[in-house]
Every structure is written in C-alpha cells, then in structure tokens.
Amino acid sequence: MRNCLEKPEAWIAINGFLLAFLWEMLQMPFYEMGGLSTSQATRNCALATFGDAGIMVFAYWVATRFAPNSLWLRQWRIRPLAIYLSVGMAITVVVEHFALRSNWGWTYSETMPTIATIGLVPIFMWLIVPVLTLVLAKRSLFGSKLTAEDR
C-alpha cells in the first residue's frame, strides 16, 4: 500500500474523488433529478465522482506522456498542465453531451447557465477541481520535501 501512495495517480484519485464529490453535491441546484430520492441522487453523485476521479487520473497519464518526466506534478510545466486540462475538458463535454440525451435520471434545471447546450457548471468544475486536485496531490506526495524552487 505504501508504494501505491508514492505515485501521483493515487493522490490524484483520492483528492480528486473527495473534491469532486463535494462539487457534485454543491452543484445539485443546477440539476433536475427526475424524482430521484435523496439517497438515489447521492448514489448517482458518488458514481459520477468515481468517473470524475478516473478522468483526472487518465488526463494525468496522457499529460505525463508529453512531460519531461512522470513527476511533472512536482514542478508544473505549462504543456502537461494544458494537456491535462484539455483532455479532461474534452471528456467532460462529450460525457455531458451524451448524458443529457440519455436516461441517467437528471437534466439541467433552469438555473444552469449553458453554452452550446453544455452546462457551464460542469465546465467550471473541470477548470477548478482538477487544478485543486493537483495542488493537493503535490502536497500529499511531496509534502515537506518540496524546495522553494518546486513551489
């Protein structure tokens, strides 16, 4: 288990899950849940959160392919960060597009601001939560081992 926690992906998954679940619950006023009970809506948010954390890990893997090394999280570089965010954003837009056209038990409420039929709240989620996840993963992974240059 210890070796697992020495990998950025583990901390991205853990911190990403926690932050994304918080976001999923806070964004509920922007969705219509189609008569789901509170426990059903919470379960659906938890399932979506696993997907969010998985997207963050996948986006990190893709970004790592274009980084100087697999620990680019230690010293952020613009290219892997841009790839990380772009991969996640692309997946988010595709998922939102198909989710709104399926019977997953929710739709946007009238309070959801949209652009080209995609909600802005999920778009903002991908800009905010994954960056905060990287910050927390960096702290979790390197903690006090960070030098002034790494910060």
Secondary structure, 3 states (H helix, E strand, C coil): CCCHHHCHHHHHHHHHHHHHHHHHHHCHHHEECCCCCHHHHHHHHHHHHHHHHHHHHHHHHHHHCCCCCCCCCCCCCHHHHHHHHHHHHHHHHHHHHHHCCCCCCCEECCCCCEECCEEHHHHHHHHHHHHHHHHHHHHHHHHHHCCCCCC
